[in-house]
């Protein structure tokens, strides 16, 4: 199955074929450090979401897509420095 991400600020549409769940140790306050990385057909990053406690807010955006990513995400445990490199792809809030 493939999903398409539609961005509100443009006519940009990106195809999502695979999902990575990038994980590292919790921060000093015990908060989880995890990312949801959406990949296109050729492995390029199409979107990055901080997981937080609500699966990156995806359940509020589109529940079927959130369920699909939750079921099919490949968990990858990384070091803190590698996590920070992945996080750099996340858009600023």
Buried (B, 14 or more C-beta within 10 A) or exposed (E): EEBEBEEEEEEEEBBBBBBBBBBBEEEEEEEEBBBBBBBBEEEEBBBBBBBEEEBBBBEEEBEEBBEBBBEEBEEBEBEEEEBEEBBEEBEEE
